[in-house]
Amino acid sequence: MVKATTAQADIPSGQLTGALRRGSVKKNVAAIHVSGKLSLLQRKLSNVLLLNAYDDLTTKPKHSIDARTLCLMIGYNSNDMDTLKAALRSLAETVAEWDMLDEVGKQEWGVSSLLSYAKLSGGVCEYAYSPALAEKLHDPKVFALINLNIQRRFTSGHALALYENCYRFVRTGSTGWWPLDLFRRLMGVDNSAYYETFKHLNAKIIKPAVTEVNKTSNIHVLPELRKQGRAVTEIRFLIKENPQLAMFDIDDGEAVRASVVYRHLVALGVSDRLARQWIAEHGEDYVAEKLSYVKKQGKVESPLRYLTAAIRDDYSEPTEPEPSPEAIEAVTRRAEQRRAEEGAMAVREAEVSAARRDRAARMTRVREVAEARNPTQRDADRRLFLSLLSDQLDREEFARLGWGSALNARAIFAFWEDMSPGIFEDLA
């Protein structure tokens, strides 16, 4: 969420060919900078509110979510409204800033509070973003949503702040150089005299945050330092995907939306993105089981809140205190059936894992082949593939992630099979 700039050396135009002959490229080179002073709880709250509002971000002036459901999704006591009020107040007092090129290539600077307002009334949290900020947050070229499955793994606010700021630059492989005073702002320690000493900043902030990001998230980061004399003046982070957790980024949205479980979730009031995340994280069978469990409870105050708790805490039907012999026999049969089902599921999971490994290997091969081509060829490849995409979401996804776009994986593989026959033949 840091402003990024690019520079081009003075190269005689006669030495350039193809797309490189253009003096400038109209593209967005900025992201949104949000103060790092948010606590871990507040940062998680900000991401959940954005996820809840995202589908209607630019079409509705305000958004709402059941307050206790919100608390459950963040992971704290659903009756602790004072903590929720304090967190919402902090978001309304936090400034978001951007500095970027607009649609016609002119520089645009803007500033807005992270939430324009928030209120709690009748057990519902209502909130809104300023129209200008909502437009930026909804644009995938400017701002990347953080996957809640990744977010909930973090235990440190500094680590989550570092992840968010590095994840924006995963496509470029580097954050670029940040002056240390800017980095301290991103980590929320700019007012601490203790962290003005780099030794303390490195030991207490940088090293622990890097360790947690690399252990917890779908990216690996590596800090590099720039010095003037013996003093460290700038820092940047080299970024690459973590192959162990990169599958969190894969979104087979079309297939998920066709499922019965997805339709039941949406009918219950679950947003599109949250429904897909639940199914991706827990599997359709697990979510269907919890939907069935909630339905059996009869009329409850908030089915959505109850379902959120059931999925998070694995609610299940209570067992009989003193089962009869017939009941024991039935339980035995169900256990045998479950073992058989688990065996079949293990086979299916192995097949899915193999498919995912194959998919990851193919995407790695595509990146290798694409990057081996000269700049003019790479530009032509991207333009040709983009011209084959008719769906706007697919085009935006490819514009954002390039050949790493999981949403377009099948089309990408077919494209490169045509471009380079036998490209995947030696992959196991």
C-alpha positions as CSV (number, residue, x, y, z in Angstrom):
1,M,0.0,0.0,0.0
2,V,2.9,2.3,-0.8
3,K,3.3,4.8,-3.5
4,A,5.7,3.4,-6.2
5,T,7.4,5.2,-9.0
6,T,9.4,4.1,-12.1
7,A,12.3,5.7,-13.9
8,Q,13.8,5.1,-17.3
9,A,17.4,5.7,-18.2
10,D,18.3,8.0,-21.1
11,I,18.6,5.4,-24.0
12,P,18.8,6.6,-27.6
13,S,15.5,5.8,-29.3
14,G,17.3,4.2,-32.2
15,Q,18.5,1.4,-30.0
16,L,15.0,0.5,-29.0
17,T,12.5,-1.7,-30.9
18,G,8.9,-2.6,-30.8
19,A,6.9,-1.6,-27.7
20,L,10.1,-0.2,-26.1
21,R,10.1,2.7,-28.6
22,R,7.3,4.4,-26.7
23,G,8.5,7.2,-24.5
24,S,6.1,6.3,-21.7
25,V,3.6,3.6,-20.9
26,K,0.2,4.6,-19.6
27,K,-0.2,2.5,-16.5
28,N,-1.0,2.9,-12.9
29,V,2.2,2.8,-10.8
30,A,0.7,3.7,-7.4
31,A,-1.0,1.9,-4.6
32,I,-2.8,3.1,-1.5
33,H,-0.8,4.0,1.6
34,V,-2.6,3.5,4.9
35,S,-1.0,4.4,8.2
36,G,0.7,1.4,9.9
37,K,-0.5,2.4,13.4
38,L,-3.5,0.1,13.1
39,S,-3.4,-2.8,15.6
40,L,-3.6,-6.4,14.3
41,L,-7.3,-6.4,15.3
42,Q,-8.0,-3.1,13.5
43,R,-6.2,-4.2,10.4
44,K,-8.1,-7.5,10.2
45,L,-11.4,-5.5,10.8
46,S,-10.5,-3.2,7.9
47,N,-10.0,-6.1,5.5
48,V,-13.2,-7.9,6.6
49,L,-15.3,-4.7,6.1
50,L,-13.8,-4.2,2.7
51,L,-14.4,-7.9,1.7
52,N,-18.1,-7.5,2.9
53,A,-18.6,-4.3,0.8
54,Y,-16.5,-5.2,-2.2
55,D,-19.2,-6.4,-4.6
56,D,-21.2,-3.2,-4.1
57,L,-18.3,-0.9,-3.4
58,T,-18.9,1.5,-6.3
59,T,-22.7,1.1,-6.6
60,K,-23.9,1.6,-3.0
61,P,-23.1,4.6,-0.8
62,K,-23.2,2.5,2.5
63,H,-22.8,-1.1,3.6
64,S,-23.9,-3.1,6.6
65,I,-23.0,-6.3,8.4
66,D,-24.4,-8.0,11.5
67,A,-22.1,-6.8,14.3
68,R,-21.7,-10.1,16.1
69,T,-21.0,-11.9,12.8
70,L,-18.3,-9.3,12.2
71,C,-16.8,-10.0,15.6
72,L,-16.8,-13.7,14.9
73,M,-15.1,-13.2,11.6
74,I,-12.4,-11.1,13.2
75,G,-12.0,-13.6,16.0
76,Y,-12.9,-11.8,19.2
77,N,-15.7,-11.9,21.8
78,S,-19.0,-11.2,19.9
79,N,-20.4,-9.5,23.0
80,D,-17.5,-7.0,23.4
81,M,-19.1,-4.1,21.6
82,D,-16.7,-1.6,23.3
83,T,-13.7,-3.2,21.6
84,L,-15.6,-3.1,18.2
85,K,-16.5,0.6,18.8
86,A,-12.9,1.5,19.5
87,A,-11.7,-0.4,16.4
88,L,-14.2,1.4,14.2
89,R,-13.3,4.7,15.7
90,S,-9.6,4.1,14.8
91,L,-10.5,3.2,11.2
92,A,-12.5,6.5,10.9
93,E,-9.5,8.4,12.2
94,T,-6.9,6.6,9.9
95,V,-5.9,8.4,6.7
96,A,-5.5,6.7,3.4
97,E,-3.4,8.4,0.7
98,W,-2.7,7.8,-2.9
99,D,-0.5,9.4,-5.6
100,M,-1.0,7.9,-9.1
101,L,-1.6,8.4,-12.8
102,D,-5.2,8.9,-13.7
103,E,-7.0,7.6,-16.9
104,V,-5.3,10.2,-19.1
105,G,-1.9,9.9,-17.6
106,K,-2.0,13.0,-15.3
107,Q,-0.8,12.8,-11.8
108,E,-3.5,12.4,-9.2
109,W,-3.1,12.8,-5.4
110,G,-5.8,12.2,-2.9
111,V,-6.4,11.7,0.8
112,S,-9.4,10.3,2.6
113,S,-10.3,8.8,6.0
114,L,-10.3,5.0,5.7
115,L,-14.0,5.0,6.7
116,S,-16.1,8.1,6.2
117,Y,-18.4,6.9,9.0
118,A,-19.5,3.9,11.0
119,K,-22.3,3.3,13.4
120,L,-23.8,0.5,15.5
121,S,-27.5,0.3,15.7
122,G,-29.8,-2.6,16.5
123,G,-27.0,-5.1,16.4
124,V,-25.9,-4.0,12.9
125,C,-22.7,-2.3,11.9
126,E,-23.3,0.3,9.1
127,Y,-20.4,2.0,7.5
128,A,-19.3,3.8,4.3
129,Y,-16.2,4.8,2.3
130,S,-15.7,8.1,0.6
131,P,-16.6,7.8,-3.2
132,A,-13.0,8.6,-4.3
133,L,-11.5,6.0,-1.9
134,A,-14.2,3.4,-2.9
135,E,-13.2,3.8,-6.5
136,K,-9.6,3.2,-5.7
137,L,-10.2,0.2,-3.4
138,H,-12.4,-1.5,-6.1
139,D,-9.8,-1.2,-8.8
140,P,-7.6,-4.3,-8.8
141,K,-4.8,-2.3,-10.5
142,V,-4.6,-0.1,-7.4
143,F,-5.5,-2.3,-4.5
144,A,-5.3,-6.0,-3.9
145,L,-7.8,-7.7,-1.5
146,I,-6.1,-9.7,1.2
147,N,-7.3,-13.3,1.4
148,L,-8.9,-13.9,4.9
149,N,-7.6,-17.4,5.0
150,I,-4.1,-15.9,4.9
151,Q,-4.9,-13.0,7.2
152,R,-6.2,-15.1,10.1
153,R,-2.9,-16.9,10.3
154,F,-1.1,-13.7,11.4
155,T,-0.5,-13.1,15.1
156,S,1.5,-9.8,14.8
157,G,0.2,-6.5,13.5
158,H,3.6,-5.6,12.2
159,A,3.9,-8.8,10.2
160,L,0.4,-8.3,8.7
161,A,1.3,-4.7,7.8
162,L,4.5,-5.9,6.1
163,Y,2.6,-8.6,4.2
164,E,0.0,-6.1,2.9
165,N,2.6,-3.6,1.7
166,C,4.7,-6.3,0.1
167,Y,1.8,-8.2,-1.5
168,R,0.9,-5.2,-3.6
169,F,4.2,-5.6,-5.4
170,V,4.2,-9.4,-5.9
171,R,4.0,-9.0,-9.7
172,T,7.2,-6.8,-9.9
173,G,9.2,-8.9,-7.4
174,S,10.3,-6.0,-5.3
175,T,8.8,-3.1,-3.3
176,G,11.4,-0.7,-4.5
177,W,13.5,1.3,-2.1
178,W,11.8,2.9,0.9
179,P,13.4,5.5,3.0
180,L,13.6,4.3,6.6
181,D,11.3,7.0,7.8
182,L,8.6,5.9,5.4
183,F,9.1,2.2,6.4
184,R,8.7,3.2,10.1
185,R,5.4,4.9,9.2
186,L,4.2,1.8,7.4
187,M,5.0,-0.3,10.5
188,G,3.4,2.3,12.8
189,V,6.5,3.1,14.9
190,D,7.5,6.5,13.4
191,N,6.8,8.3,16.7
192,S,9.0,6.0,18.7
193,A,12.5,7.3,19.5
194,Y,13.6,3.7,20.3
195,Y,13.1,2.6,16.7
196,E,15.0,5.5,15.3
197,T,18.1,3.2,15.9
198,F,18.2,0.7,13.1
199,K,19.6,-2.0,15.4
200,H,16.4,-1.9,17.4
201,L,14.2,-1.6,14.3
202,N,15.8,-4.6,12.7
203,A,15.7,-6.8,15.9
204,K,12.2,-6.0,17.0
205,I,10.3,-5.2,13.8
206,I,12.0,-6.3,10.6
207,K,13.3,-9.7,11.5
208,P,10.2,-11.0,13.4
209,A,7.9,-9.6,10.7
210,V,9.8,-11.2,7.9
211,T,9.9,-14.5,9.7
212,E,6.1,-14.6,10.2
213,V,5.4,-13.5,6.7
214,N,7.6,-16.2,5.2
215,K,6.1,-18.9,7.6
216,T,2.5,-17.8,7.4
217,S,1.7,-16.3,4.0
218,N,1.7,-17.1,0.3
219,I,4.8,-15.0,-0.4
220,H,8.4,-15.0,0.7
221,V,10.1,-11.7,1.4
222,L,13.8,-10.9,1.7
223,P,15.0,-7.5,3.0
224,E,17.9,-5.6,1.4
225,L,19.5,-2.5,2.8
226,R,21.1,0.6,1.3
227,K,23.6,2.6,3.3
228,Q,25.3,6.0,3.3
229,G,28.6,5.4,4.9
230,R,27.8,3.1,7.8
231,A,24.3,4.3,8.3
232,V,21.3,2.4,6.8
233,T,19.1,4.9,4.9
234,E,16.8,2.7,2.8
235,I,15.2,-0.7,2.7
236,R,13.5,-2.8,0.1
237,F,12.0,-6.3,0.0
238,L,12.5,-8.8,-2.7
239,I,9.3,-10.9,-3.2
240,K,8.5,-14.3,-4.6
241,E,5.6,-16.7,-4.3
242,N,5.6,-19.2,-1.5
243,P,4.7,-22.4,-3.5
244,Q,3.4,-24.1,-0.3
245,L,0.6,-21.6,0.2
246,A,0.3,-20.0,-3.3
247,M,-2.8,-22.2,-4.0
248,F,-4.8,-19.8,-1.7
249,D,-4.7,-17.4,-4.7
250,I,-6.4,-19.8,-7.0
251,D,-10.0,-18.9,-7.5
252,D,-12.1,-21.3,-9.6
253,G,-15.0,-18.9,-9.2
254,E,-17.1,-20.2,-12.1
255,A,-17.2,-23.8,-10.9
256,V,-17.8,-22.7,-7.2
257,R,-20.7,-20.4,-8.2
258,A,-22.4,-23.3,-9.9
259,S,-22.6,-25.4,-6.8
260,V,-25.7,-25.9,-4.6
261,V,-23.7,-25.1,-1.5
262,Y,-22.7,-21.7,-2.9
263,R,-26.3,-20.9,-3.8
264,H,-27.5,-21.7,-0.3
265,L,-24.8,-19.5,1.2
266,V,-25.7,-16.5,-1.0
267,A,-29.4,-17.0,-0.2
268,L,-28.5,-16.8,3.5
269,G,-26.9,-13.4,2.9
270,V,-23.2,-14.5,2.5
271,S,-21.3,-12.3,0.1
272,D,-20.0,-13.8,-3.1
273,R,-16.3,-13.6,-2.1
274,L,-16.9,-14.9,1.5
275,A,-18.9,-17.8,0.2
276,R,-16.1,-18.8,-2.2
277,Q,-13.5,-18.4,0.5
278,W,-15.4,-20.7,2.9
279,I,-15.8,-23.3,0.2
280,A,-12.2,-23.1,-0.8
281,E,-10.9,-23.3,2.8
282,H,-13.2,-26.0,4.2
283,G,-14.6,-27.8,1.2
284,E,-18.2,-28.1,0.0
285,D,-19.0,-31.1,2.2
286,Y,-18.0,-29.4,5.4
287,V,-19.9,-26.2,4.6
288,A,-23.0,-28.2,3.6
289,E,-22.8,-30.0,6.9
290,K,-22.8,-26.8,8.8
291,L,-25.7,-25.4,6.7
292,S,-27.7,-28.5,7.5
293,Y,-26.8,-28.2,11.2
294,V,-28.0,-24.5,11.4
295,K,-31.2,-25.4,9.6
296,K,-32.0,-28.2,12.2
297,Q,-31.8,-25.6,15.0
298,G,-35.0,-24.1,13.8
299,K,-35.6,-20.4,14.2
300,V,-32.5,-18.6,15.4
301,E,-31.9,-14.8,15.9
302,S,-29.3,-14.6,13.1
303,P,-28.8,-17.6,10.8
304,L,-25.7,-16.0,9.2
305,R,-24.1,-15.3,12.6
306,Y,-24.9,-18.8,13.8
307,L,-23.4,-20.3,10.6
308,T,-20.2,-18.2,10.9
309,A,-19.7,-19.7,14.4
310,A,-20.6,-23.2,13.3
311,I,-18.1,-23.1,10.5
312,R,-15.4,-21.5,12.7
313,D,-15.9,-23.8,15.8
314,D,-17.1,-26.9,14.0
315,Y,-20.5,-27.2,15.6
316,S,-22.0,-30.7,15.3
317,E,-25.0,-32.7,16.7
318,P,-24.6,-33.8,20.3
319,T,-24.3,-37.5,21.0
320,E,-26.9,-39.4,23.1
321,P,-25.8,-39.7,26.8
322,E,-26.7,-43.4,27.1
323,P,-27.1,-44.9,23.6
324,S,-29.1,-48.1,23.1
325,P,-27.5,-51.2,21.5
326,E,-29.4,-50.3,18.3
327,A,-27.9,-46.8,18.4
328,I,-24.4,-48.2,19.0
329,E,-24.9,-50.4,16.0
330,A,-26.1,-47.5,13.9
331,V,-23.1,-45.4,15.0
332,T,-20.8,-48.3,14.1
333,R,-22.3,-48.5,10.6
334,R,-21.9,-44.7,10.2
335,A,-18.3,-44.9,11.4
336,E,-17.6,-47.6,8.8
337,Q,-19.3,-45.6,6.2
338,R,-17.4,-42.5,7.2
339,R,-14.1,-44.4,7.0
340,A,-15.0,-45.5,3.5
341,E,-15.9,-42.0,2.6
342,E,-12.7,-40.6,4.1
343,G,-10.8,-43.2,2.1
344,A,-12.5,-42.0,-1.0
345,M,-11.9,-38.4,0.0
346,A,-8.2,-39.1,0.6
347,V,-8.0,-40.4,-2.9
348,R,-9.9,-37.4,-4.2
349,E,-7.6,-35.0,-2.3
350,A,-4.5,-36.8,-3.6
351,E,-5.9,-36.3,-7.1
352,V,-6.7,-32.7,-6.4
353,S,-3.2,-32.2,-5.0
354,A,-1.6,-33.8,-8.0
355,A,-3.7,-31.6,-10.3
356,R,-2.6,-28.5,-8.3
357,R,1.0,-29.5,-8.5
358,D,0.6,-30.0,-12.2
359,R,-1.1,-26.7,-12.5
360,A,1.7,-24.9,-10.6
361,A,4.4,-26.6,-12.6
362,R,2.7,-25.6,-15.9
363,M,2.4,-22.0,-14.7
364,T,6.1,-22.0,-13.7
365,R,6.9,-23.3,-17.2
366,V,4.8,-20.6,-18.9
367,R,6.6,-17.9,-16.9
368,E,10.0,-19.4,-17.8
369,V,9.2,-19.6,-21.5
370,A,7.5,-16.1,-21.6
371,E,10.4,-14.4,-19.7
372,A,13.0,-16.0,-22.1
373,R,11.5,-14.2,-25.0
374,N,12.7,-10.7,-26.0
375,P,10.8,-7.6,-24.8
376,T,9.0,-7.1,-28.1
377,Q,7.9,-10.7,-28.2
378,R,6.7,-10.5,-24.6
379,D,4.6,-7.5,-25.3
380,A,3.1,-9.1,-28.4
381,D,2.3,-12.3,-26.5
382,R,0.4,-10.4,-23.8
383,R,-1.5,-8.3,-26.4
384,L,-2.4,-11.4,-28.4
385,F,-3.6,-13.3,-25.4
386,L,-5.5,-10.3,-24.0
387,S,-7.3,-10.0,-27.4
388,L,-8.6,-13.5,-26.9
389,L,-10.3,-12.8,-23.6
390,S,-13.9,-11.6,-23.9
391,D,-14.9,-11.5,-20.2
392,Q,-14.0,-8.2,-18.5
393,L,-13.2,-9.9,-15.2
394,D,-10.8,-12.3,-17.0
395,R,-9.2,-9.3,-18.8
396,E,-8.7,-7.4,-15.5
397,E,-7.3,-10.5,-13.8
398,F,-4.8,-10.9,-16.6
399,A,-3.9,-7.2,-16.6
400,R,-3.2,-7.5,-12.9
401,L,-1.4,-10.8,-12.7
402,G,-0.1,-11.6,-16.2
403,W,0.9,-15.2,-16.9
404,G,0.4,-15.9,-13.2
405,S,-3.4,-15.4,-13.5
406,A,-5.0,-18.5,-11.9
407,L,-8.4,-17.5,-13.2
408,N,-7.2,-17.7,-16.8
409,A,-5.0,-20.8,-16.2
410,R,-6.7,-23.1,-18.7
411,A,-6.8,-20.4,-21.4
412,I,-3.1,-19.6,-20.7
413,F,-2.1,-23.3,-21.0
414,A,-4.0,-23.7,-24.3
415,F,-2.4,-20.5,-25.7
416,W,1.1,-21.6,-24.9
417,E,0.4,-25.1,-26.3
418,D,-0.4,-23.4,-29.6
419,M,2.6,-21.0,-29.3
420,S,5.1,-23.7,-28.3
421,P,3.9,-27.3,-29.0
422,G,5.1,-29.8,-26.5
423,I,5.9,-27.1,-23.9
424,F,4.5,-29.3,-21.1
425,E,5.4,-32.8,-22.3
426,D,8.3,-33.3,-19.9
427,L,6.4,-32.3,-16.8
428,A,5.6,-35.2,-14.5
